[in-house]
Amino acid sequence: MSTITIAAVGDLLMKKAVIESAREGGGRYDFAPLFAKAAPLLRKADIAIGNLETTLSGPDWLQGEPDVPSSYDRINKRTGYPQFSCPDALAPALKRSGFDVLTTANNHCMDGGAQGLRRTLRVLDRNGLKHTGTYRSAAESKRLLVTEAKGIKVGILSYTYGTNKMPVASSWMVNRIDRGKIVADIARLRKQTDLIVVCMHFGREFVRTPNARQKNLVELLFNQGADIVLGAHPHVVQPFIKRRTKDVYGQVKTRTAVYSLGNFISSRLWRNDYTMRGLIFEVTVRKDRGGKAEVAGVRAIPTETRRQRKNGRTRLVVVPQVPG
């Protein structure tokens, strides 16, 4: 029998205030202190997953605008939506903090265009961070992410409802929420994994309860054989469920879903304090002697992004609220 722990967090929303809090002298950035209090929990997990809700598009992503903090967070005049990029220093900080996998299919993944998307994935590769949801080629988009821990093979999928009206050059570049594609991807993963995690960028922003579409999609995913469903995008925490269900393949297993993990790190959005909160969602998975792996337990650890003064400056810090 093998047992592993999967830890998942929500949006890494790298707003201007978050980036500024990591700024050091000489144009350097150090993001590690932002995650230092949560890092022990992430490192303890066998697989730690987060949603990268920014791009790593590089200093020239705005076509010649100066590389200053304000350039990392701007409003697109055509779409009316914000666009994000972040210094590359974020990637090694996330790796050192314990992250293993980042999902990249979200409504900001095209903020730097096709070039920014490709560059983001190159930076993640250089820092040993696995990723899924966006792709540099049609061939890459056909490769499904499978990661292994203690003899348990875990497949991870990632999909988004849209890209904030930003054009996608080729349909294979971003995984959209398409029921036919999701069903086909899960069917492929079943043949090569013990457990399937599906990350969904869906729901309504700032609403603390799931809508009918979220619930219907979770039911579809359970029915098709997904074991764990991780939701993001509302920027606030929504409930989680855990229950024993039978899928279309006849397997009866315990499965779990969290409709929204909230923001793991962010500045306050729309004067809403709930946008400064999130979860570290810990899922214990056991594989029995017969080779069946399923959810054995869950624990939701609340987190909060707090402002702390140190050495005359304000730094944002993720603080987990672990029960005593």
N, C-alpha and C positions, 0 to 999 in steps of 0.2 A: 504493500500500500504506500502511495506517495501523497504528500500534502504540500501545496504551495499557497502563497498569498499574492493576490493581484491588488495593487493599490491604484486607484484612478482619481484624478482631479479634473476640474472643469477648465474654464477658459483662462489661458495665459494671455490676458488682454493688456498688451504693452502700450498703454496710453502715454502721452507726453509726460505726465507727472510721474509715472512709474519709471520711465527712462531717465528723467532728470534726477530722480532719487538715487540712481546708480552711477551718476556721473562722478568721475574722479578728476584729479588734476591732469593737465597735459592731453586733454581730449580722450582719456581712457574711460572705460566703463567697467564696473564690477557689480554684477547682478547677484553673486553668490550670497551676500548678506541679506538680500530680500527673502531668500528661501531657507536661511540657516536654521531657523527654529522648526521648520517642517521637514528638513532634510533627513533627520534620523528615521522618521516614519517611512519615508519613501525608500531610503536605502535598505531598510529592513525587509521590504517586500521583495519577492522573487521577480516580479514584473511590475514596473510603475509606468502608468500611462497618463499623458496630459494632452490637452488640446491647444495647439499653437495658433492662437488667434492674432497673428501678425505675420509679416513676411520678413525675410532677411535679404532685402533687395539691394543693399549696398548704398554707398554715399551719393551715387549719382542717379538714384532711382527717380528723382523729380526733374530729370533732364537739365542738369546744370544748376539747380538751386543749391545754395550753400548747405554744407553738412552741419546743421545746427539743430538743437533739440526740437524746435518747432517744425522742422522739415519731416520729422518722423510721424507726425499726426496732423493731417490736414483734411479739409472738406473738398471733395471732388465737385467742381462747379457744374459738371454735366449731370452727374447722378444725384447730387445732394447728400451722398453718404460719405462718412469719414474713410480715409485711406491710411493704412498703417505700414510702417517698416520699423525695424529695430536694429541696433548695432549687433554685429556678429558675436560680440562677447556674451550675448545671452546663451548661445548654444553650449559652450563649455561649462557655463555656470549650471545649466540644467542637467548636464551629464554628471557633474560633480555632486549635484544635489540628490541624485539617485534616479533620475528619469531614464527609462530604457526605450520607450516608444512614444512618439508624438503623432497625433492625428493632424492632418493638414487640410482635410476637406471641410471648409467653413466659408462663411460669406465674405471673409477678407482675404482668401487665398490668392485672388487675382489682383490685389491692390497694387502690386508692382508689375502687372502685366505678365505675359508669358516669360519674359526674361527674368523678372523677379521671382516667379514661381520656380524656375529651374535653378536659379542661384540659391534660393532658400534650401532646396533639397541637397545641393552640393555642400553647403555649410553644415547641414545636419550630418551628412555622410562623413565629412572630415572629422566630426566630433563623436563619431560612433553612436549616433542616435538613429534608431530605426524609425521608419515613418510609413504612413499609408494614407491614401485618400487623394493625392495629387501625383502627377507623373510627368516625366520628361519626354517619353516616347510611347508609341502605341504598344511596343513590345513590353516596356516596363509596366504599363497599366494592366497587362494580363498576368503579371506575377503577383500572387497573393502573399501577404505577410504571415509567416508562421515563425513563432519563437518558442523555444523549448526551455523548461526549467524542471529539474529533478525528474526527467523522464516523461513529463507531461507536455504534449505539443499543443500550443495555443494559437489559433488563427485569429487575426484581428482585421476587421473591416471598418471603413470610415466613409460617411456620405454626408452631403450638405443639401439643404433645400434650395440654395441659390448662391450667387456671387455678387450681390449688391449692384446688379445691372452692368457689371463689368464684363466685357466680351471674353469668351473663351475660344481661343483660336481653333482648337480641335476638341471634339466631344470626349475623347479619351483622357484629356488633361486633368479633368476634375470629376470625381465621383459624385453624381447627382443622385438624389433620392428617387430612384426608379424601381418600382416593385419587381419588375421582371428581371432587372439586372441583379438586384439584391438576392432574390430567390436563387438565381443561377450561381452567384458567387458563393452563397452558403452551401449549395449542393456540391460545388467543387471542393470547398474546404472540408466538408465532412469526410472525404476520402483520405485526407492527409493529416487530420488533427484529432485530438481528444476533446477539445473544448473550443467553442466559438464565441468571440466577443465582437459585438457590433456597436460602433460609435455613431450616433445620429446627431447631426446639427439641425435641430428642429424646434418647433414651439414658438410662442409669442414672447417677445422681449418684456421683461419686468413683471410678468404674470406668474404668480407663485403656485398655480395649479395647472396640470397638464390639460390640453384641449383634446377634443375627440380624435383629431388626426394623430396626435402623439399616441394616444391609447390604442387606436386601431393598428398603427404601425408596430407597436410593441407586441400586440397579439399576433400579427403576421410573423414577426421575427421568432417569437416563441414557437409558433406552429411549424415554422420551417426548420427549426433545430438550433436556433441561437440560444446560448446558455446565459450570457450576460449582455445586457443592453445598457449603454452609457449615453445619456443625453447631455447636450450642451446647447447654448445660444440664448436662453432667456435671461442670462446674467443674474439670476436669483435661483436659490435652491427650490427644487420641487420634490415631491415625495418619491420614495422608492417602494418597490414591491418585491416579494419573494414567495414563490409558490411552486407546487409540484404540478407539472403539466405533461401531456402526451403530445408528441409532434407527429407530423405526417408520415414519418418513417417508423412510427410505432414505439419510439423510445419514451419512456416515462422518466423524467428527470426533474430535479429541483433547479429552478431558473430564477434569475433576479434581474430587475431593471431599475434604474434611477432616471426619472424623466428629465431632471436637470441637476447637474453638479454645481451650478452657480459659478461665480468667478473665483478662481484660485488666487489670482492677483489682478488688481485693477484700481484705478482711482474711482471716486464716487461718481456714479452716472445719474443724471437727472434728479439730483438731490435726494436720491434713494439710498438709504443706509444699507438696505439688503443687498445692494450691488457690491458691497465690500465683503460679502460672506460667501463661503463655499463649503465643500465637503472633501475630505479624503475618504473615499469609499473603498473599504477593505473587504475583499471577497476571499474566503478560504475555499480552496478547491481540493477535493480528494479523489484519487484514482484507486479503485479497489483492485483486488487480485485478478478479477475477471477482465480488467482493462477499461472499466467504465469510469469516466471522470465526470463529476458534477459539483455543483455549488453545495458546500457543507455549512457555510455560515457567512454572515455579513456583519460589518460594523461601520457605522457612519460617524466620522469624526468631524465636528464642525471646525471651520477655519475662519479667520477674519483678517483682512488687510488693515493694519494699524499704522498710524504715523508716529514715528519715534524721533526725538531730537538727540543727536549725538554729534559732539565736536562742532557745535554751532550750526548744524544743518538738519534738515528733515529728511528722513529715509523711510520709505514704505517697507513694512515687514509682514510676512504671512505668519500668523500665530495660530497654531492648532490648539483646540480646547479639548485636550484628552481628559476623560473622566478620571478622577482620583481614586 
